[in-house]
Amino acid sequence: MQKLKKGCVNCMYKVAVMGDKESIYGFSALGMSVFPTENKEEASTILNKLATSGFGIVYMTEKLASIIPEEIEKYKFESKPAIILIPGVNGNTGEGMEQVNKSVEKAVGSNILK
């Protein structure tokens, strides 16, 4: 785990967002790095580069995640990057909300969101 030093400005992990252009460009206004793609090979390459480049969180549209499940699976039990699915403009599968429900149930002992 990375230790935070007093007065350190660059001690936090970077945050990325992957998906179709229409769904992710608004995140750049929040200071997140955006990586527009809808191509399986390109998405796999980008995700692997992000995982080795100091990115702690990767938000990914559900639609993009549905075409690279094997790549996402590689990082499932790794501490970083945390891959969090988000709904996009279209092509939503509900997988992102299902993951949130599972995480809440695991943390609290029951699903309080239903």
Contacts in CASP RR format, 6 or more apart in sequence:
PFRMAT RR
TARGET T0000
AUTHOR 0000-0000-0000
METHOD contacts of the structure
MODEL  1
MQKLKKGCVNCMYKVAVMGDKESIYGFSALGMSVFPTENKEEASTILNKL
ATSGFGIVYMTEKLASIIPEEIEKYKFESKPAIILIPGVNGNTGEGMEQV
NKSVEKAVGSNILK
1 79 0 8 1.000
2 11 0 8 1.000
2 13 0 8 1.000
3 11 0 8 1.000
4 11 0 8 1.000
5 11 0 8 1.000
13 54 0 8 1.000
13 55 0 8 1.000
13 56 0 8 1.000
13 57 0 8 1.000
13 80 0 8 1.000
13 81 0 8 1.000
14 33 0 8 1.000
14 53 0 8 1.000
14 54 0 8 1.000
14 55 0 8 1.000
14 56 0 8 1.000
15 31 0 8 1.000
15 32 0 8 1.000
15 33 0 8 1.000
15 55 0 8 1.000
15 56 0 8 1.000
15 57 0 8 1.000
15 58 0 8 1.000
15 59 0 8 1.000
16 32 0 8 1.000
16 33 0 8 1.000
16 34 0 8 1.000
16 35 0 8 1.000
16 50 0 8 1.000
16 55 0 8 1.000
16 57 0 8 1.000
16 58 0 8 1.000
16 59 0 8 1.000
16 81 0 8 1.000
17 24 0 8 1.000
17 27 0 8 1.000
17 32 0 8 1.000
17 33 0 8 1.000
17 34 0 8 1.000
17 35 0 8 1.000
17 58 0 8 1.000
17 59 0 8 1.000
17 60 0 8 1.000
17 86 0 8 1.000
18 24 0 8 1.000
18 34 0 8 1.000
18 35 0 8 1.000
18 36 0 8 1.000
18 37 0 8 1.000
18 43 0 8 1.000
18 46 0 8 1.000
18 47 0 8 1.000
18 50 0 8 1.000
18 58 0 8 1.000
18 59 0 8 1.000
18 60 0 8 1.000
18 61 0 8 1.000
18 64 0 8 1.000
19 35 0 8 1.000
19 36 0 8 1.000
19 37 0 8 1.000
19 38 0 8 1.000
19 43 0 8 1.000
19 60 0 8 1.000
19 61 0 8 1.000
19 63 0 8 1.000
19 64 0 8 1.000
19 88 0 8 1.000
20 36 0 8 1.000
20 37 0 8 1.000
20 38 0 8 1.000
20 61 0 8 1.000
20 63 0 8 1.000
20 64 0 8 1.000
20 88 0 8 1.000
20 89 0 8 1.000
21 36 0 8 1.000
22 89 0 8 1.000
23 61 0 8 1.000
23 86 0 8 1.000
23 88 0 8 1.000
23 89 0 8 1.000
24 34 0 8 1.000
24 35 0 8 1.000
24 36 0 8 1.000
24 59 0 8 1.000
24 61 0 8 1.000
25 34 0 8 1.000
25 36 0 8 1.000
26 34 0 8 1.000
27 34 0 8 1.000
27 59 0 8 1.000
28 34 0 8 1.000
32 59 0 8 1.000
33 55 0 8 1.000
35 46 0 8 1.000
35 50 0 8 1.000
37 43 0 8 1.000
37 46 0 8 1.000
37 64 0 8 1.000
38 63 0 8 1.000
38 64 0 8 1.000
40 67 0 8 1.000
40 68 0 8 1.000
43 64 0 8 1.000
43 67 0 8 1.000
43 68 0 8 1.000
43 71 0 8 1.000
44 68 0 8 1.000
44 71 0 8 1.000
47 58 0 8 1.000
47 60 0 8 1.000
47 68 0 8 1.000
47 71 0 8 1.000
47 72 0 8 1.000
47 75 0 8 1.000
47 83 0 8 1.000
48 71 0 8 1.000
50 58 0 8 1.000
50 81 0 8 1.000
51 58 0 8 1.000
51 75 0 8 1.000
51 78 0 8 1.000
51 80 0 8 1.000
51 81 0 8 1.000
54 80 0 8 1.000
54 81 0 8 1.000
55 80 0 8 1.000
55 81 0 8 1.000
56 80 0 8 1.000
56 81 0 8 1.000
56 82 0 8 1.000
57 80 0 8 1.000
57 81 0 8 1.000
57 82 0 8 1.000
57 84 0 8 1.000
58 81 0 8 1.000
58 82 0 8 1.000
58 83 0 8 1.000
58 84 0 8 1.000
59 84 0 8 1.000
59 85 0 8 1.000
59 86 0 8 1.000
60 72 0 8 1.000
60 83 0 8 1.000
60 84 0 8 1.000
60 85 0 8 1.000
60 86 0 8 1.000
61 85 0 8 1.000
61 86 0 8 1.000
61 87 0 8 1.000
61 88 0 8 1.000
62 85 0 8 1.000
62 86 0 8 1.000
62 87 0 8 1.000
62 88 0 8 1.000
62 91 0 8 1.000
62 92 0 8 1.000
62 93 0 8 1.000
62 94 0 8 1.000
62 95 0 8 1.000
62 96 0 8 1.000
63 88 0 8 1.000
63 90 0 8 1.000
63 91 0 8 1.000
63 92 0 8 1.000
63 93 0 8 1.000
65 72 0 8 1.000
65 83 0 8 1.000
65 85 0 8 1.000
65 95 0 8 1.000
66 93 0 8 1.000
66 95 0 8 1.000
72 83 0 8 1.000
75 81 0 8 1.000
75 83 0 8 1.000
84 96 0 8 1.000
84 99 0 8 1.000
85 95 0 8 1.000
85 96 0 8 1.000
85 99 0 8 1.000
86 96 0 8 1.000
87 94 0 8 1.000
87 96 0 8 1.000
100 113 0 8 1.000
101 111 0 8 1.000
101 113 0 8 1.000
101 114 0 8 1.000
104 111 0 8 1.000
104 112 0 8 1.000
104 113 0 8 1.000
105 111 0 8 1.000
END
